[in-house]
Amino acid sequence: MVVTGAKSEEQVASCDVKFPIRLEGIAYKHSIYTSYEPELFPGLIYRMVRPKIVLLIFVSGKVVLTGGRVRNEIYTAFEQIYPVLQEFRKLPGTPAFGFSTDFVRSES
């Protein structure tokens, strides 16, 4: 993770979790913290409460964290969001919301 910022200003960090993410699933399950309008901006905006950090999460697995006053807040925010990212990891052939829309027709 790359963290930049002067001591008195906001810290900004970026990283790549190296797997694609189902943004629609995060937006649905964490709707009170998120804003996702892919027609306007390709990333999901996740407003974490504690620590007070804003994350930009992209389907590619790239994540930008901003708003922390100290570097430790950035690391804490990433440790909290990483399990969420893993939960919504996009696997090959997985639909956006994580459930299949294929129906099995029974032979009678």
Residue pairs with C-beta under 8 A, 6 or more apart in sequence:
1 13
1 14
1 15
1 74
1 75
1 78
2 13
2 14
2 15
3 11
3 12
3 13
3 71
3 74
4 11
4 12
4 13
5 11
5 12
10 66
10 67
10 68
10 69
11 65
11 66
11 67
11 68
11 69
11 70
11 71
11 73
11 74
12 64
12 65
12 66
13 64
13 65
13 66
13 68
13 74
13 78
14 62
14 63
14 64
14 65
15 62
15 63
15 65
15 78
16 60
16 61
16 62
16 63
17 61
17 63
17 82
17 85
18 61
19 61
19 85
19 89
19 90
20 59
20 60
20 61
20 89
20 90
21 57
21 58
21 59
21 60
21 61
21 85
21 88
21 89
21 90
22 59
22 88
22 89
22 90
22 94
22 96
22 97
22 98
23 36
23 38
23 43
23 44
23 57
23 58
23 59
23 88
24 36
24 96
24 97
25 87
25 88
25 96
25 97
25 98
26 34
26 36
26 44
26 46
26 57
26 84
26 88
27 34
27 35
27 36
27 44
28 97
29 88
30 46
30 84
33 46
33 47
33 48
33 49
34 44
34 45
34 46
34 47
35 44
35 45
35 47
36 44
36 45
42 58
42 59
43 56
43 57
43 58
43 64
44 56
44 57
44 58
45 54
45 55
45 56
46 54
46 55
46 56
46 57
46 81
47 54
48 54
48 55
48 77
48 80
48 81
51 68
51 73
51 76
51 77
52 67
52 68
52 73
53 65
53 66
53 67
53 68
53 73
53 74
53 77
54 65
54 66
54 67
55 63
55 64
55 65
55 66
55 77
55 81
56 63
56 64
56 66
57 63
57 81
57 85
59 90
61 85
63 78
63 81
63 85
65 74
65 77
65 78
67 73
68 74
68 77
88 98
95 101
